[in-house]
Amino acid sequence: MSERKLLVTRVVSVIAATVIALACGTNGTFGNLGMYGGGIPVGMLVDAKGPTPGVILGGSLLGSGYFAMHRAFVSGPGSIALPWLCFFAFLTGIGGASAFSGSIKTSALNWPTHRGTATAFPLSAFGLGAFFFAFVSHVAFPDNTSSFLLLLSLGCFGMCYVSVAFLRVVPRTQLYTPISTDEDRRSSNPLRRTKSKDDKPHLHDQEPGTPPTDSHASPSLHHDPDGNSVAVETPDKEPNETSSLVSRSSSSSNPGDVPYEDISTQPTAHHDSHHLDIRGFALLKHTEFYQLWLLLGILTGVGLMTI
C-alpha cells in the first residue's frame, strides 16, 4: 500500500473514531457508574482482541440500554421497576467505555508521533456527545422525551456500527537503513546456534493492534565464520498496544543497541525492544505505575468536574 493510501486510511480512522466517541459521551448518573466500573475490564478486552470487538460490544450495549429505557417511558410509570432502569443505564455506561476505548486505541496506534493530536479529536467528541444529541433532539422533535430516547438508541447503535467499518490500525512503514558489516552484526546482535527444526522460518499472520499469538520476533538465518547456521531475532514492525506502560532504557550505549545475551537462556519474553516489557499484574510492582495512575485520575477527575 502506498504512503498516500496509508495516510488516507489513518485520517479516515481518526474521523471514524471521533464519530464513535460522539456516541459514547451520552451517559447519565448510573451510566457514569457503568463507565467507571467497566472501564478496566473493557480496556483489557480491547487490548486482547483489538478495537473492533470493543466498538461492536459498545454499540450493542448503548443501543439496547437506551431502547429499553425508551420502551419503559412509552409504557408509562410502574411498567418497569426502578432498579431495572438503573441497570439499563449502567449498560449504556459499559457500552460507552468499550467503544470509546477502541476509538482512542486506534487513534493512538495510527499516529505514534502525534498521539496527543490524534486522540484529542475523539476526546473532544466524547465531551460534546450529550450536547450533540440534545441539540438534534431539540431541533427535530422538541419536548418529546420518547423520541429523544429512541434517537439515542438508534443514533449510538448506528454511529458505532457504521464507523467500525472504517476503523483500521495501519502498520507503520520502516525506512531502509544501511546494512552493517559482518563484524558490526556479530558484535551488536545476539546469535545462537540452531537445531535442524529451526532452519525453517515461520510466518505469523496477525491483525495489527492485537497481542501476538506466538512471538513478536521472527528469526532470520545467517552464517557465522565457522559455517554454522545462526538465527538473528528481528523485531516485528506491526504496531500494537501491548508495548510496555512502564519502561526503562537498557544499558546499551547507543539507542537501539541490543545487549549481548544468550537468547537460549532467556525466558519466553519478547525480544522486540530494548525496553522492558511490563504488563498485566506485573505493573503493580512498579512505583511508576501508581504515579501514572494517580496523575491520570487527578487530571480526569478535574475534567469531569467541569461537565
Disulfide bonds with the S-S distance in Angstrom:
none
